[in-house]
Amino acid sequence: METIIYRPSEVFKAALKLQQGELISFPTETVYGLGADATNEAAVKKVYSAKGRPTDNPLIVHVWAIEEVEQYVQEVPEVAKKLMKAFWPGPLTLIFKVREHVFAPTVTAGLDSVAIRMPDNALTLQLIRESGKPLVGPSANTSGKPSPTSAEHVFHDLKGKIAGVLDDGETGVGLESTVLDITDPDSPMILRPGATTKEALEQVIGTVYVDRHLLSSDEAPKAPGMKYTHYSPNEPVVIVTGDKSVWEKAIETYQRQGEKIGLLADQEILHQFQANVSAIYSLGENKNINEASRLLYSGLRSFETTEATIILAQAYTQNGLGEAYMNRLQKAAGNHFFEQE
């Protein structure tokens, strides 16, 4: 199959492919999604096949207007109305009790709930509207690998497996949306942290809980990204927490083991150690979590074309957006932190 890169002016061509049951990757403010008609079972199954995605992993449905949601769910509770008004379009996914027989069965992976969001990208909202259907949109990458933040990343992973990619440049946030379970409206629960932080949510709806338990291998996830090994590059990742002396020790330790080190860190760390390693990728200015989050996946992918055999990645404080950054990095590293002897 030929995979076509569609320019923004060709959004109608991409929409036609979706209507024909084909797969089109689309841009969002978070990462690039892999789109298919959420009401077409054959098309949705192609998503799992193209990604190599486990079939117990449910998909997020993308809509172009808030008003669409009531067609797809059993009810829209008051808490959802407040959240949609405050945060849509934007990086917030809400889990509702699903209305029967509106989506292809594979979308919900056998659950009685569905995850829905309205992305903050005008081109993709136009694509959804012109396709005439809600679209599933998991990250447009090989399952388990770092999510794509550019059309080039999508093309690298899925060339020949999908009909096309709607190119709108690099994404702005760089991490997947926050997933909030509101099937019990009285106890909203974050299942996956993202750019819409717990603090921001609580300003609108009061107390929000966080599900931090790790899923076992035989436990079905209620939302994407809950399985522990995820977002992983080809090279093993080790997280480094601490000052200059810790970085010196980490680099010395792995070089002594014969590893060629790739350094994924901010400018301050790179300035100190870039001469001592095989490859580097900058996460931006010193301790800038917005830049680090936007650049994380590109950074993890970048070492594929270098001699690096291991990636040492910088930890950030787990508050605000830092919680989402560390959630993704810990999954990419299999929760492997450097520990001094």
C-alpha positions in Angstrom: 0.0 0.0 0.0 1.2 3.5 -0.8 1.2 5.9 2.1 0.5 9.4 1.0 1.5 12.6 2.9 -1.5 15.0 2.6 -1.0 18.7 2.8 -3.4 20.8 4.9 -5.1 21.9 1.7 -5.9 18.2 0.9 -7.9 17.5 4.0 -10.9 16.6 1.9 -8.9 13.8 0.1 -7.9 12.4 3.5 -11.5 12.5 4.7 -12.6 10.5 1.6 -10.1 7.8 2.4 -11.6 7.5 5.9 -15.1 7.3 4.4 -13.8 4.4 2.3 -12.6 2.5 5.4 -8.9 3.3 5.1 -6.6 4.6 7.8 -5.4 8.2 8.0 -3.0 9.6 10.6 -4.0 13.0 11.8 -2.3 15.7 13.9 -3.4 16.8 17.3 -2.0 19.2 19.9 -0.6 16.1 21.8 0.7 13.5 19.3 -0.3 12.2 15.9 -3.3 9.9 16.0 -4.1 6.9 13.7 -7.6 7.6 12.4 -10.4 5.3 11.3 -14.2 5.5 11.2 -15.2 4.5 14.8 -18.4 2.9 13.5 -16.7 0.7 11.0 -15.5 -2.6 12.6 -13.3 -3.6 9.6 -11.6 -0.2 9.6 -11.1 -0.3 13.4 -9.5 -3.8 13.2 -7.1 -2.4 10.6 -5.8 0.1 13.3 -4.9 -2.8 15.7 -3.3 -4.7 12.8 -1.3 -1.7 11.5 0.0 -0.8 15.0 0.5 -4.4 16.3 -1.7 -3.2 19.2 -3.1 -5.7 21.8 -6.8 -6.2 21.3 -7.6 -5.6 25.0 -6.4 -2.0 24.7 -9.4 0.3 24.1 -9.3 3.2 21.7 -10.1 6.9 22.2 -12.8 8.3 20.0 -12.3 11.8 18.6 -15.2 14.2 17.9 -15.4 17.6 16.3 -18.0 19.2 18.5 -19.1 18.9 22.1 -22.7 18.4 21.0 -21.8 15.1 19.4 -21.1 13.4 22.7 -24.7 12.8 23.8 -25.2 10.6 20.7 -22.6 8.2 21.9 -23.0 7.9 25.7 -25.7 6.8 28.1 -25.7 10.2 29.8 -23.6 13.4 30.0 -23.3 14.1 33.7 -23.0 17.6 35.0 -19.3 17.1 35.8 -18.7 16.3 32.1 -20.4 19.4 31.0 -18.2 21.6 33.2 -15.1 19.8 32.0 -15.9 20.0 28.3 -16.7 23.7 28.6 -13.5 24.4 30.4 -11.0 22.1 28.5 -12.4 21.2 25.1 -11.0 21.4 22.6 -7.8 20.3 24.4 -5.7 17.5 25.8 -8.4 15.9 28.0 -10.1 12.6 27.4 -13.3 11.7 29.3 -14.5 8.1 29.9 -18.3 7.7 29.8 -20.7 4.8 30.0 -21.1 4.0 26.3 -24.4 3.8 24.5 -24.9 0.4 22.9 -24.5 -0.2 19.2 -23.1 3.2 18.2 -19.4 2.2 17.9 -17.7 -0.8 16.3 -17.4 -3.4 19.0 -13.6 -3.4 18.9 -13.4 0.3 19.9 -14.3 -0.4 23.5 -12.3 -3.7 23.8 -15.3 -5.3 25.5 -15.8 -2.6 28.1 -19.1 -0.9 28.9 -17.4 2.5 28.7 -15.8 4.7 26.0 -13.1 7.3 26.0 -13.9 10.5 24.0 -12.0 13.7 23.4 -12.1 16.8 21.1 -8.6 17.6 19.9 -7.3 21.1 19.8 -6.2 21.1 16.1 -8.3 23.0 13.5 -7.2 20.7 10.7 -8.2 17.5 12.4 -11.5 19.0 13.6 -12.2 19.7 9.9 -11.1 16.2 9.0 -13.5 14.6 11.5 -16.4 16.9 10.3 -15.8 16.2 6.6 -15.5 12.5 7.2 -18.9 12.5 8.7 -18.0 10.1 11.5 -16.3 10.0 14.9 -12.7 8.8 14.5 -10.7 6.5 16.7 -7.2 7.9 17.1 -4.6 6.0 19.1 -1.0 7.2 18.6 0.1 6.5 15.1 3.1 4.4 15.9 4.2 0.8 16.3 2.6 -0.3 19.5 4.8 0.1 22.6 7.2 2.5 20.8 7.5 6.3 21.4 4.5 8.2 20.2 4.9 10.3 17.0 5.1 14.0 17.2 5.6 14.7 13.5 4.4 13.3 10.2 7.9 11.9 9.6 7.6 9.8 12.8 4.4 8.3 11.5 5.8 7.6 8.1 8.8 5.9 9.6 6.6 3.5 11.6 3.6 2.9 9.4 4.7 3.5 5.8 3.0 0.9 3.6 0.5 0.0 6.4 -1.9 3.0 6.2 -3.4 5.1 3.4 -2.0 8.5 4.4 -0.8 11.1 6.9 -2.3 14.5 7.2 0.8 16.7 7.8 0.5 19.7 10.1 4.0 20.0 11.3 5.2 19.1 14.9 2.7 18.8 17.7 2.7 21.4 20.5 2.2 19.4 23.7 4.1 16.2 22.8 2.5 13.9 25.4 -0.9 12.1 25.1 -4.0 13.6 26.7 -5.0 13.3 30.3 -7.6 10.4 30.6 -10.2 11.1 33.3 -12.8 8.4 34.2 -16.1 10.0 35.0 -18.3 6.8 34.9 -18.7 7.5 38.6 -19.3 11.3 38.5 -18.8 11.6 42.2 -15.3 10.1 42.1 -13.5 11.3 38.9 -10.3 9.3 38.5 -7.2 10.2 36.4 -6.2 7.0 34.6 -3.4 8.6 32.6 -1.8 12.0 33.4 -1.3 14.6 30.7 -1.1 18.3 30.0 -4.5 18.9 31.7 -3.2 18.5 35.2 -4.9 17.3 38.4 -4.6 20.9 39.8 -6.4 22.4 36.7 -9.2 19.8 36.9 -9.8 20.4 40.6 -10.2 24.1 40.0 -13.2 23.2 37.9 -14.8 20.2 39.5 -13.3 19.8 43.0 -11.5 16.7 44.2 -10.0 14.4 41.5 -8.4 11.0 42.3 -5.4 9.4 40.6 -5.1 5.7 39.8 -1.5 4.9 40.1 -1.7 1.1 40.4 0.3 -1.0 37.9 -1.7 -3.3 35.7 -0.8 -7.0 35.7 -0.1 -8.8 32.4 -3.6 -10.3 32.4 -5.5 -7.2 33.6 -7.5 -5.3 30.9 -6.8 -1.6 30.8 -9.7 0.8 30.9 -7.7 3.5 29.0 -4.7 3.5 26.7 -1.3 3.9 28.1 -2.0 2.0 31.4 0.2 -1.0 30.6 3.6 -0.6 32.2 6.0 -1.2 29.3 5.2 1.5 26.8 6.7 4.3 24.8 10.0 2.4 24.6 12.7 3.1 22.0 15.0 0.3 20.6 17.7 1.1 23.1 17.3 0.5 26.9 16.5 3.6 28.9 17.8 4.4 32.4 16.5 7.4 34.3 19.0 9.6 36.1 17.9 11.6 39.2 20.4 13.9 40.9 23.2 16.4 40.6 26.4 16.5 38.6 28.1 13.8 40.6 25.3 11.3 40.0 25.5 12.0 36.2 29.3 11.5 36.3 28.9 8.2 38.1 26.1 7.0 35.8 28.2 7.8 32.7 31.3 6.2 34.2 29.4 3.0 35.2 27.9 2.3 31.8 31.0 3.2 29.8 32.9 0.7 32.0 30.3 -1.9 30.9 31.1 -1.1 27.3 28.0 0.9 26.5 27.9 3.8 24.1 25.8 6.4 25.9 23.0 8.6 24.4 22.3 11.5 26.7 18.7 12.8 26.8 18.7 15.9 29.0 18.4 19.6 29.3 21.0 22.1 28.1 22.7 22.4 31.5 23.4 18.7 31.7 24.4 18.4 28.0 26.8 21.3 28.4 28.6 19.5 31.2 28.8 16.0 29.7 28.3 16.1 25.9 32.0 15.6 25.3 31.9 12.3 27.3 29.1 10.5 25.4 28.3 9.1 22.0 25.1 11.0 21.2 23.0 13.7 22.7 19.4 15.1 22.4 18.4 18.3 24.1 15.2 18.6 26.1 15.5 22.4 26.0 16.3 24.9 28.6 17.3 24.1 32.1 14.3 22.5 34.0 11.7 23.7 31.5 9.1 20.9 31.8 7.0 22.2 28.9 9.9 21.9 26.5 11.0 18.6 28.0 7.5 17.1 27.5 7.2 18.4 24.0 10.6 17.0 23.0 10.6 13.7 25.0 9.3 11.3 22.3 11.4 12.9 19.5 14.4 12.5 21.8 13.7 8.9 22.5 13.4 8.2 18.8 16.5 10.2 17.9 19.0 7.7 19.1 18.0 5.1 16.5 20.3 6.7 14.0 23.3 7.0 16.4 25.8 4.6 17.8 24.2 4.8 21.3 23.5 1.4 22.9 21.8 2.9 26.0 20.0 6.1 26.8 20.5 8.0 30.0 17.4 10.2 30.5 16.8 13.1 32.9 14.2 12.9 35.6 11.9 15.9 36.4 10.0 16.7 39.5 6.6 15.0 39.6 4.2 17.9 39.9 2.0 19.6 37.3 3.0 18.5 33.8 6.0 16.8 35.4 3.7 13.9 36.5 2.8 13.2 32.9 6.5 13.5 31.7 7.7 11.0 34.4 4.7 8.7 33.7 5.8 8.3 30.1 9.5 8.2 30.9 9.2 5.5 33.6 7.2 3.4 31.2 9.8 3.9 28.5 12.5 2.8 30.9 10.5 0.0 32.5 10.9 2.0 35.7 14.7 1.5 35.6 16.5 4.3 37.6 20.2 4.6 38.0 21.2 3.6 41.5 24.7 4.3 42.8 26.6 1.4 44.3 
